[in-house]
């Protein structure tokens, strides 16, 4: 059960202290979305303890962790690892 929990994506939003930068991402588990004025959004797939260790390595001033949005789940299911539409999507005319 713990392994399934670690594989579930989580939506992560955090704010960094002005001038701070995002630390090296362990094992590529954080897929960054937007990063505007110190506010960073993205999706984390991996263990919660590794995520918290990674966040502790930065000067985070605000943090929100929750389930992914329906749009994020859709994109995760219908995109390949390179971020391109899957072959089935292209065959059905669903590429963007």
N, C-alpha and C positions, 0 to 999 in steps of 0.2 A: 504494500500500500504506500509506503514511504517513497518507493521508486516512482510510482505513478504521480504522486504529489510533486516530486522534483521535476518531472517532465511537463507538468502543466505550465502554460505561459502565464505570466503575471504582468499587468500594466504597472509601470513604475514612473512616477513623476517626482522630480526633486529639484531643489534650488541650491545652487552653489554660492559660496561667499564671493563677492566681486573679485575678479582677478584669478580665481581658482580655475583649474582645468579638470576635465574628466580623466581619471586614472586609467591605466591600462586595463582593458577588460579581460577578466580571466576566462579562458577557453571559449571566447567569442559568444558568451551566453547572453550578452545584452545587445539587442538590436535597436540602435538609436533611431528615434523618430526626429523630433525637432529639438533644437538647442538655441534658445533665444534669450538673450540678456540673463544668462545664468540659470535659466529654467530649462531642464532637460526632461524629455519624455521618451519612452521606449518600452520594449518588451523584454522581460527576463525569462529565460528558460534554464532552469538548473536548481540546485539546492538553495534553500532559503539562507542557510548559514554562510554559504559562499557569497550570496548577494549582500548580506549584511556586513561581512568582512570587507567586501569591495567598497560599499558605501562608507564604512568607517575610515577608509583610507583617504577620503576626501573631506572637505569642509562643507558638509551638507547642512543647510539651515532649515529646510522644510522637506518633508517626505510624505508621499502618498503611494501606497501599494494596494492594488486591487485586481479583480479579474479583468481579462481583456474585454474590449468592446466587441460587439458582434462583427463590426467591420474588420477589426484586427484578426478575429478568428477566421473569418471568410478568407482574408488574404493569406493567412497561414495555411489553410487547407488547400487553396487553389493556386498556390505559387510553388515553384520548385526552389531548390536551395540557392539558386543564383538570382532569385527575385523576379524571374520571368514567368509568364503564364504557363501552366502545365500544357502538355500536348493535347489533352482532352479539351481544355479551354479553347485552344487555338482551333481545333477541329470543329468545335461547336460555334465558332465565331465570337467567343467571349473575351478575346484579347483586348487590352486597353491601349 
